[in-house]
């Protein structure tokens, strides 16, 4: 091993707002940075996501190959029908392309993520 994963870093036009979205989605805490900061970290239970200010971000446009997804997170849930309205209330929107054990959404900035269940 050369190194260990420290953070997954996601660009956002408002780093704190997107960090807050993911903190609520994943049950984590905003552990570093606040409104107006260029770098905000969400962490807890051995996980860490960082959000970097990118005011000129051109978000992906799922599933348009001209503006590909860039990355996505799979978020495991035990009951997707219970989780979906909560995710939508946080500001996510549903995207096309779900399957038998996943549904696709965009975070408030446009980054795709999936709610997954029965994940092996």
C-alpha positions, 0 to 999 in steps of 0.5 A: 500500500502506498497510501490511504484514502483521506477524502473524497472531494466534491466541487460545489458553487457553495461548499457549505450548502452542499456539505450540509446536504450530504451531512443530512443525507448520510447522518454525518457532521460538518466538522470543518468549515462554515458558510463562506469557507472555500473548504468544508469537511463532513465526517463521522463513523470513519467517513470523510467527504470534503467540499471545495468552493468552485464558483464556476462549476458546470454540473453534469447533466445525467445521462448526457455524455457531453456533460458526464457524471464525473463521479457518483456516490452509492448510498445504502438504504434499508428502505428506499420508499422511506428514504426517497421523500427525505432525500427529495426534501433535502433538495435532491431531484430524481434522475432517469436510469434507476434499476432493480436495486438502485434509484438515481438522483442529483444533489442540489448542485447536480452531481448524481448519486444513487440510493441502493438497497440489497447491495451485496 
